[in-house]
Amino acid sequence: AKENNGPWDKEFKKKGVEMVVNCGDIADRHYPDGYRCYRKTVNEVYPDPASRPIERFVYAFHDVCDYHPGSGWSVARDAAPAFADVHRLLEAPNTHTDSLEWRGLAFLNFPQSTGMKGFLSWDDYEAAVRRACETHPGKPVFVFDHLPPAGTTFHSRQWGSDACRRVLNKYPQVVSISGHVHGSLASERQIWQGEFTAIATPSLSY
């Protein structure tokens, strides 16, 4: 079974990886069996929970898609229960909006539904970033999002968030790490440095 454990066995454990972040769209559709299989794989490779890398998950809309098969895709209706199921099935350590203090650094998690009714507002998003920056002066503050800040990394003009960009422009110590776009990690356009730093972690699956 070891050869089926993919990067967890072949790369992460072998190289002593200390943190693994999935920047959203954990599956292409809401996929309970896949989430359970993911957790089973991690537990097999790291039977001792204390030895596992820190895991962080960004909750995004592909994990909402087909939450009610055949009844259409309604983010407004399905995001909250779908995200709750993803959290439970993955045994994820973080909810959709969360923060982590590790080695004297701040790591913030925000869902794709930031700004959507019933979820985190952009004012609350900024308040969380501001608090982290004020608490850690002179240090990077890592912000995990699904959508990239608009006009930063590759394809972020078409696929990015203007609201996120307006907020993060005020905080030069932020390192924004996002998913969503599809391209190659080999492209130097996946790293951008301007008012803050943005790094895209695009999917290679398409």
Secondary structure as GFF3:
##gff-version 3
##sequence-region A 1 206
A	DSSP	three_ten_helix	2	4	.	.	.	ID=ss1
A	DSSP	alpha_helix	6	7	.	.	.	ID=ss2
A	DSSP	pi_helix	8	13	.	.	.	ID=ss3
A	DSSP	beta_strand	19	22	.	.	.	ID=ss4
A	DSSP	alpha_helix	32	45	.	.	.	ID=ss5
A	DSSP	three_ten_helix	49	51	.	.	.	ID=ss6
A	DSSP	beta_strand	54	57	.	.	.	ID=ss7
A	DSSP	three_ten_helix	61	63	.	.	.	ID=ss8
A	DSSP	alpha_helix	75	90	.	.	.	ID=ss9
A	DSSP	beta_strand	98	102	.	.	.	ID=ss10
A	DSSP	beta_strand	105	109	.	.	.	ID=ss11
A	DSSP	alpha_helix	122	135	.	.	.	ID=ss12
A	DSSP	beta_strand	141	144	.	.	.	ID=ss13
A	DSSP	alpha_helix	156	159	.	.	.	ID=ss14
A	DSSP	alpha_helix	162	168	.	.	.	ID=ss15
A	DSSP	beta_strand	174	178	.	.	.	ID=ss16
A	DSSP	three_ten_helix	188	190	.	.	.	ID=ss17
A	DSSP	beta_strand	191	193	.	.	.	ID=ss18
A	DSSP	beta_strand	197	200	.	.	.	ID=ss19
###
